Amino acid sequence: MNRLWTLFTFLHSMAGPGVMLLYPLYASVVAIESTSKLDDEQWLAYWILYSFITLAEMVLLPALEWIPIWYDLKLAFVAWLVLPQFRGAAFIYEKFVREKLIKKYGPSHLQRSSPNAKGKNKFVDSVTGNKGEQEAY
């Protein structure tokens, strides 16, 4: 029973970094390389929200230490943000963050490009160079 509890504790402590960092890092790289903009929105929204959660947690840590299930609540919330079945990060961004930005700065500040535009890969192409080009050192 003691070893089972040790295994359970280890898996529980590894779930946080796996759900909050490892999978989102992998999915973000896949999103950069894909042609779809939906996954870009999901992962950019996730990193915005994760940064906000981390900053809020740093500020509120003395109070959060008194809540025994804080880590479990945070893990469940971040899992909802991350899992592609729910697209929680994109949902929160669209329903709350985007609306607040539109109220503050106006809709012209947040115009989206057309879905047929190939602007997504401009940065990647500028960093990697055109396909077929080889640099000699």
Phi, psi and omega in degrees: 000324181295318179291324177297317178295321177297317178297315179299317179296319179296314179297321178296319180288334178274344180296321181301301179299325179294315182281321186274335185234306188296308180296315177298325176297314179298313182294328178293319177295317177298321180294322179297321184278346181275166180267349181281144177267344181298316180290329176297314180299317181300313187280328173295318177297320179300312183293327175297311182292321179296321177297317178297316179299316181296316178295317179297321179295322178295320181288319186265011185304317179302324178282322182291335178295338180276352178262108187295333183257020182302313182300319180292320177296317179296318179297317179294318180295315180293325175298320177295322178295323190275317190298131183294339178294330184259328184049046184298322181295315179295322179298310181296320179298312182295317187279331186241302187293311182298318180297319178294321179293321179295318178297322184280316187251347181092157184291335182291334180290332185246031181296138178266150176283163182294149183294340181271355180290146180257032182289340184299319186268006179299315181295312181299318179294323181290329180281317185271345184083169179290151178293138180097339177279133177237134177263138178260134179251000000 
